[in-house]
Amino acid sequence: MRGVDEIVAQEHDGRTRLIVRGDLDLATRDDFIRELSRALERGRVEIDLRELEYIDSVGLSTLIEADRMATAAPEGERARILVAPEGAVRRMVELTLLHLTLDVRHG
């Protein structure tokens, strides 16, 4: 796997948006969690996976962990997860039914 090419943090509508590009898997999990922790120190988060090319089971479990971390943070609000309307990442999220338990939005 190529790994996460980039994680960019931007302020957007009162949240820190983490834009993740490349892959989210075992090799990139720790980098993602580190950036998420930094973002949660600033408040509510939105995880933008619209440019993510690949996610595996570790990446999917990392999204569950991200939601738990966001809920436990001082703001106490679920992580908003953005996925592209089409593509492999959306298919994986829907195949595993994570879109029913996480705050997943298409756009």
Disulfide bonds with the S-S distance in Angstrom:
none
